[in-house]
């Protein structure tokens, strides 16, 4: 989706920083704390959403997750709920 063309994510030891969200869509992939599973195949965000990781390389990965019902920013509820998959390069 072209709305996400400027989206970016970076990681430090315990924090995930995101930028370039489409207007009102920060709840889909918020900045904040996270933990990585022991096998490295998932991230649990500070809000409890579990992101499954696949196709991991030094320069890219795919993250799949579902935003729970009722998650919203700026009154955009129905547009945010549901499954997402991001191919990050």
C-alpha positions, 0 to 999 in steps of 0.5 A: 500500500502506497500509504506506508511508503515512508514507514520505517522501523528501527530497533535498539536493545529494548525499544522499537522506534517507528516513523512515517505512519499514514495519518491516524495509523500509529496504532498499527505499529507504535513505537515503544518497548518490545521483547524478542522470543528466545527463538527470534521468530516473534516480537511481543510489543509493549501493548501485547501484540505478538508480531511473527517474523519470517524471511529474516536476513541482514537487510530485511524481514517480514512481520505479520500480526493482528491489531485487536478490535477496539484499537484506535487513534484519532477515532479511526477504529474499524480501519485499524482492526485486523491482520497486517503483513509488512515486508520490510527492506 
